[in-house]
Amino acid sequence: MSPGGERVPPSSPDMEIDLPDKNMNTCQANGEKIQDRDSKRIDYVPKIKWPDFLAQVFIHGGCVYGFYLIFTQAKLLTSLWAFLMIYTSGFGITAGAHRLWSHRAYKAKWPLRFILVLLFTITGQRDAYTWALDHRVHHKYSETDADPHNAKRGFFFAHVGWLFTTPHPDVVAKRQAVDMSDLEADPIVMWQKRLYVPLFALLAIGFPVAVPWYFWSESLWVSFWVNFNFRFSVTLNIAFFVNSVAHMWGQRPYDKNISPVENIAVSIAALGEGWHNYHHVFPWDYKTGELGHYSFNITTGFIDAFAYLGWAYDRKYVSPEMVRRRAKRSGDGSHVWGYGDRDIPEEDLKELEAMDKKD
């Protein structure tokens, strides 16, 4: 057997055999050194994905024009509708794709899951399955080459550049390694994934644009630029701030050795998603923050309201004891994507399983 556990065929006197030297570099019998396959650096040169780049140019350029129309031509109700859609649909990201489907921080009955998947589709941020996959990879391999929006590659890349740049090969590999069986078993998630293109056309474009035109006779031209481009771009950039700003500027009270930070401005804009240092330390907490104030974490109030109705349940949270345990081992470098990750420390897992039994 070879050191890696593979069976080696019998050799003949004339056969060249690869042998490891004291530094675990592979050498042939004739003395020529061969670099260990596992130690080879990946030759990665990022390239622009031009269709995706042009889509971002159209979205953001149209946002500027839509912003201009808000002050020059759009009716007041049209502008109010745009902002209502931005924050209402945002719960599809925060309570749906993020806390429910990415981190399994709570469970939801099918009516709530259906509402969340519709709201998430309005935001236009790809299908929930793909969003959750990349987010699990981001948490599991945060700020390594396998992180889809690695903040170490700079603000612009973490904010938007990753969307139109070819991914690092490590990202591609880790996307195949993360367990997604729970979402594959969710018929609502897979329904949205299968029908995403027509659902996007209907809910991200048609519905927001048609309402002002139909109900208060706004022109389709104005409604399109305000309620598609402007609304869509604002929603995207609020989410992007979590990947960029909340990894760069703020406090790190829970783990000073990781880059995610606590940023109150991002939390207000993103419905409670800015408590990012805490969130990366405890990704299974449905509140994504230690403090329970709804004023700076509206998504927690949204989930709690549906828990009162019985549609949300098994809400995972972090006890003071768990916080103290983490403080003792802060900086150990462990990363998990949420509840269900096999690398959750055993003592934390026992406490989380006890919560399930209580509910």
C-alpha positions as CSV (number, residue, x, y, z in Angstrom):
1,M,0.0,0.0,0.0
2,S,1.2,3.5,-0.7
3,P,1.3,6.2,2.1
4,G,-1.9,7.6,0.8
5,G,-3.7,4.3,1.1
6,E,-3.6,3.4,-2.7
7,R,-2.4,0.0,-3.8
8,V,0.9,0.0,-5.6
9,P,1.5,-2.6,-8.3
10,P,4.6,-4.8,-8.2
11,S,7.6,-3.1,-9.7
12,S,10.2,-4.4,-12.1
13,P,13.9,-3.5,-12.0
14,D,13.5,-1.1,-15.0
15,M,10.4,0.7,-13.6
16,E,10.8,4.2,-12.3
17,I,9.3,4.5,-8.8
18,D,8.1,7.7,-7.2
19,L,9.5,7.9,-3.6
20,P,8.9,10.7,-1.0
21,D,12.0,12.4,0.4
22,K,12.2,13.7,4.0
23,N,10.3,16.8,3.0
24,M,7.5,14.7,1.5
25,N,8.4,15.8,-2.1
26,T,8.2,13.0,-4.5
27,C,11.4,11.8,-6.2
28,Q,11.9,9.4,-9.0
29,A,14.4,6.6,-8.7
30,N,16.8,8.6,-10.9
31,G,16.9,11.4,-8.3
32,E,14.7,13.9,-10.2
33,K,12.5,15.7,-7.7
34,I,8.8,16.0,-8.5
35,Q,6.6,18.5,-6.6
36,D,3.9,16.8,-4.5
37,R,0.6,17.1,-6.4
38,D,-1.2,18.4,-3.3
39,S,1.4,21.2,-2.8
40,K,1.0,22.6,-6.3
41,R,-0.3,26.2,-6.5
42,I,-3.3,26.6,-8.6
43,D,-2.6,28.9,-11.6
44,Y,-5.7,31.1,-11.3
45,V,-6.2,34.1,-13.4
46,P,-9.6,35.7,-12.9
47,K,-11.5,36.7,-16.0
48,I,-14.5,39.0,-16.4
49,K,-17.8,37.3,-17.3
50,W,-19.0,39.8,-19.7
51,P,-22.7,39.0,-19.8
52,D,-22.8,39.3,-16.0
53,F,-20.7,42.5,-16.1
54,L,-23.0,44.1,-18.6
55,A,-26.0,43.1,-16.5
56,Q,-24.5,44.9,-13.5
57,V,-23.8,48.0,-15.6
58,F,-27.4,48.0,-16.8
59,I,-28.8,47.6,-13.3
60,H,-26.7,50.3,-11.7
61,G,-26.8,52.7,-14.6
62,G,-30.6,52.3,-14.7
63,C,-30.7,52.9,-11.0
64,V,-29.1,56.3,-11.5
65,Y,-31.8,57.2,-14.1
66,G,-34.5,55.8,-11.9
67,F,-33.3,58.0,-9.0
68,Y,-33.5,61.0,-11.3
69,L,-37.0,60.1,-12.3
70,I,-38.1,59.9,-8.6
71,F,-37.4,63.6,-8.3
72,T,-38.6,64.7,-11.7
73,Q,-41.5,62.6,-13.1
74,A,-42.5,59.7,-10.8
75,K,-45.6,60.0,-8.7
76,L,-45.1,60.0,-4.9
77,L,-47.0,56.7,-4.6
78,T,-44.6,55.1,-7.2
79,S,-41.6,56.1,-5.1
80,L,-43.2,54.9,-1.8
81,W,-44.1,51.6,-3.5
82,A,-40.4,51.2,-4.5
83,F,-39.2,51.6,-0.9
84,L,-42.0,49.4,0.4
85,M,-40.9,46.7,-2.0
86,I,-37.3,47.1,-1.0
87,Y,-37.9,46.4,2.6
88,T,-40.7,44.0,2.4
89,S,-38.9,41.7,-0.1
90,G,-35.8,42.1,2.0
91,F,-37.3,39.6,4.5
92,G,-37.0,37.0,1.8
93,I,-33.3,37.4,2.0
94,T,-32.8,37.8,5.7
95,A,-35.4,35.5,7.2
96,G,-35.5,33.2,4.2
97,A,-32.4,32.6,2.2
98,H,-30.1,33.6,5.0
99,R,-31.3,32.5,8.4
100,L,-33.7,29.7,7.4
101,W,-32.2,28.1,4.3
102,S,-28.5,28.9,4.6
103,H,-28.1,28.4,8.4
104,R,-31.1,26.3,9.5
105,A,-31.3,28.7,12.4
106,Y,-35.0,27.9,12.7
107,K,-37.7,25.9,11.0
108,A,-40.7,27.1,9.1
109,K,-44.0,25.5,8.0
110,W,-44.8,25.5,4.3
111,P,-47.0,28.6,4.2
112,L,-44.1,30.7,5.7
113,R,-41.6,29.1,3.4
114,F,-43.8,29.8,0.4
115,I,-44.2,33.5,1.4
116,L,-40.4,33.8,1.9
117,V,-39.5,32.2,-1.4
118,L,-41.9,34.6,-3.2
119,L,-40.4,37.6,-1.4
120,F,-36.9,36.3,-2.1
121,T,-37.7,36.0,-5.8
122,I,-38.8,39.6,-5.9
123,T,-35.3,40.6,-4.8
124,G,-33.8,39.0,-7.9
125,Q,-30.8,37.5,-6.1
126,R,-30.7,34.2,-7.9
127,D,-32.6,31.1,-6.6
128,A,-32.6,30.4,-2.9
129,Y,-30.7,27.1,-3.4
130,T,-27.8,28.7,-5.2
131,W,-27.8,31.7,-2.7
132,A,-27.7,29.4,0.3
133,L,-25.0,27.2,-1.3
134,D,-22.6,30.1,-1.8
135,H,-23.4,31.4,1.7
136,R,-22.6,28.1,3.3
137,V,-19.3,28.0,1.4
138,H,-18.6,31.6,2.5
139,H,-19.0,30.7,6.2
140,K,-17.3,27.4,6.0
141,Y,-14.2,28.7,4.2
142,S,-14.4,32.4,5.1
143,E,-11.7,34.7,3.6
144,T,-9.8,31.9,1.9
145,D,-9.6,31.2,-1.8
146,A,-12.7,29.1,-1.4
147,D,-14.8,32.0,-0.2
148,P,-16.9,33.2,-3.2
149,H,-16.7,36.8,-2.1
150,N,-13.4,36.8,-0.2
151,A,-13.0,40.2,1.5
152,K,-9.2,39.8,1.4
153,R,-9.4,40.5,-2.3
154,G,-10.6,44.0,-1.6
155,F,-13.8,46.0,-1.1
156,F,-14.9,46.1,-4.7
157,F,-14.5,42.3,-5.2
158,A,-16.3,41.5,-2.0
159,H,-19.1,44.0,-2.8
160,V,-19.9,43.3,-6.4
161,G,-16.8,42.1,-8.4
162,W,-17.3,38.5,-7.5
163,L,-20.6,38.4,-9.4
164,F,-19.0,39.0,-12.7
165,T,-15.6,37.4,-12.2
166,T,-14.8,33.8,-12.9
167,P,-14.6,32.0,-9.5
168,H,-11.4,30.6,-8.0
169,P,-11.1,26.8,-8.6
170,D,-11.3,26.3,-4.8
171,V,-14.8,27.9,-4.8
172,V,-15.9,25.6,-7.6
173,A,-14.5,22.6,-5.6
174,K,-16.0,23.5,-2.3
175,R,-19.4,24.1,-3.8
176,Q,-19.4,20.4,-4.6
177,A,-18.4,19.5,-1.0
178,V,-21.0,21.4,1.1
179,D,-24.0,19.3,2.2
180,M,-27.2,20.7,0.5
181,S,-29.4,17.6,1.1
182,D,-31.8,19.5,3.4
183,L,-32.6,22.0,0.7
184,E,-32.8,19.3,-2.0
185,A,-35.5,17.7,0.1
186,D,-37.5,21.0,0.4
187,P,-40.1,21.0,-2.5
188,I,-40.6,24.8,-2.3
189,V,-36.9,25.6,-2.6
190,M,-36.5,23.2,-5.5
191,W,-39.7,24.5,-7.2
192,Q,-38.3,28.0,-7.2
193,K,-34.9,26.8,-8.4
194,R,-36.5,24.9,-11.3
195,L,-38.8,27.8,-12.4
196,Y,-36.5,30.7,-11.4
197,V,-36.4,32.4,-14.8
198,P,-40.2,32.8,-15.3
199,L,-40.6,33.5,-11.6
200,F,-38.0,36.3,-11.9
201,A,-39.8,37.8,-14.9
202,L,-43.1,37.7,-13.1
203,L,-42.1,38.7,-9.6
204,A,-38.9,40.7,-9.9
205,I,-39.9,42.7,-13.0
206,G,-43.6,42.3,-13.8
207,F,-45.3,42.6,-10.4
208,P,-43.3,45.7,-9.0
209,V,-43.6,47.5,-12.3
210,A,-47.3,46.7,-13.1
211,V,-48.8,47.8,-9.7
212,P,-48.1,51.6,-10.1
213,W,-49.2,51.4,-13.8
214,Y,-52.4,49.6,-13.0
215,F,-53.5,51.2,-9.7
216,W,-52.5,54.9,-10.1
217,S,-51.8,55.3,-13.8
218,E,-48.0,55.7,-13.6
219,S,-46.3,55.4,-17.0
220,L,-44.7,52.0,-17.6
221,W,-41.5,53.8,-18.6
222,V,-41.2,55.6,-15.2
223,S,-42.3,52.6,-13.3
224,F,-39.8,50.3,-14.9
225,W,-36.8,52.4,-14.1
226,V,-37.9,53.2,-10.6
227,N,-39.5,49.9,-9.6
228,F,-37.1,47.6,-11.4
229,N,-33.7,49.2,-11.8
230,F,-33.7,51.5,-8.8
231,R,-35.4,49.1,-6.5
232,F,-33.4,46.1,-7.6
233,S,-30.1,48.0,-7.4
234,V,-30.8,49.3,-3.9
235,T,-31.8,45.9,-2.7
236,L,-28.6,44.3,-4.2
237,N,-26.3,46.9,-2.7
238,I,-27.8,46.6,0.8
239,A,-27.0,42.9,0.6
240,F,-23.6,43.6,-0.8
241,F,-22.7,45.8,2.2
242,V,-22.9,42.8,4.4
243,N,-20.2,41.1,2.3
244,S,-18.0,44.2,2.1
245,V,-18.5,46.8,4.8
246,A,-19.5,44.3,7.5
247,H,-16.2,42.5,6.9
248,M,-14.0,45.7,7.2
249,W,-15.2,48.5,9.4
250,G,-16.6,48.0,12.9
251,Q,-16.0,46.2,16.2
252,R,-15.0,42.6,16.8
253,P,-16.2,41.9,20.4
254,Y,-16.7,38.1,20.0
255,D,-13.6,37.2,18.0
256,K,-10.9,39.7,17.2
257,N,-9.1,37.3,15.0
258,I,-11.6,37.2,12.2
259,S,-12.5,40.0,9.9
260,P,-16.3,40.2,10.2
261,V,-17.4,43.2,12.3
262,E,-20.4,44.6,14.2
263,N,-21.7,47.5,12.0
264,I,-24.9,49.3,13.2
265,A,-25.4,51.1,9.9
266,V,-25.4,47.9,7.9
267,S,-27.7,46.3,10.5
268,I,-30.3,49.1,10.1
269,A,-30.2,49.0,6.3
270,A,-30.2,45.2,6.1
271,L,-32.9,44.5,8.6
272,G,-30.6,43.3,11.3
273,E,-27.8,41.6,9.3
274,G,-25.0,43.9,10.4
275,W,-24.0,42.1,13.6
276,H,-21.5,40.2,11.6
277,N,-18.8,39.3,14.0
278,Y,-21.3,37.6,16.3
279,H,-22.9,36.0,13.3
280,H,-19.7,34.4,12.0
281,V,-19.0,33.1,15.5
282,F,-22.6,31.8,16.0
283,P,-24.1,31.3,12.6
284,W,-26.9,29.1,13.9
285,D,-28.5,31.9,16.1
286,Y,-31.7,32.9,14.4
287,K,-31.3,36.4,15.8
288,T,-27.8,36.8,14.2
289,G,-26.9,39.1,17.1
290,E,-26.6,38.9,20.9
291,L,-29.0,41.8,21.6
292,G,-32.7,41.2,21.0
293,H,-33.8,44.8,20.3
294,Y,-36.1,44.7,17.3
295,S,-35.3,48.3,16.4
296,F,-31.9,47.3,15.0
297,N,-32.9,43.7,14.1
298,I,-36.3,43.8,12.5
299,T,-35.9,40.3,11.0
300,T,-35.8,38.8,14.4
301,G,-39.2,40.5,15.1
302,F,-40.5,39.1,11.8
303,I,-39.5,35.5,12.8
304,D,-40.8,35.9,16.3
305,A,-44.2,37.1,15.0
306,F,-44.5,34.0,12.8
307,A,-43.4,31.9,15.8
308,Y,-46.3,33.4,17.7
309,L,-48.6,32.2,14.9
310,G,-47.0,28.8,14.9
311,W,-45.4,29.0,11.5
312,A,-41.8,29.4,12.7
313,Y,-40.4,27.1,15.4
314,D,-37.2,25.4,16.7
315,R,-35.5,28.8,16.9
316,K,-31.8,28.3,17.7
317,Y,-30.1,30.8,19.9
318,V,-26.9,31.3,21.9
319,S,-26.9,31.1,25.7
320,P,-24.6,33.1,27.9
321,E,-22.7,29.9,28.7
322,M,-22.1,29.3,25.0
323,V,-20.8,32.8,24.6
324,R,-18.4,32.3,27.5
325,R,-17.1,29.0,26.0
326,R,-16.4,30.7,22.8
327,A,-14.6,33.6,24.5
328,K,-12.3,31.1,26.1
329,R,-11.3,29.6,22.8
330,S,-11.6,32.7,20.6
331,G,-9.2,32.6,17.7
332,D,-9.2,28.9,17.2
333,G,-10.0,29.3,13.6
334,S,-13.0,27.0,13.5
335,H,-15.7,27.9,11.0
336,V,-19.2,26.4,10.5
337,W,-21.9,27.4,8.1
338,G,-24.8,26.9,10.6
339,Y,-26.8,24.3,12.4
340,G,-26.1,20.9,10.9
341,D,-22.4,21.5,10.1
342,R,-20.4,18.5,11.3
343,D,-17.7,20.8,12.8
344,I,-19.9,22.4,15.4
345,P,-18.1,21.8,18.8
346,E,-19.7,18.8,20.7
347,E,-20.7,20.8,23.8
348,D,-22.4,23.4,21.6
349,L,-24.2,20.7,19.6
350,K,-25.5,19.1,22.8
351,E,-27.0,22.4,23.9
352,L,-28.6,23.0,20.5
353,E,-30.1,19.5,20.4
354,A,-31.6,20.1,23.8
355,M,-33.3,23.2,22.4
356,D,-35.0,21.0,19.8
357,K,-36.3,18.7,22.5
358,K,-37.8,21.6,24.5
359,D,-39.7,22.8,21.4
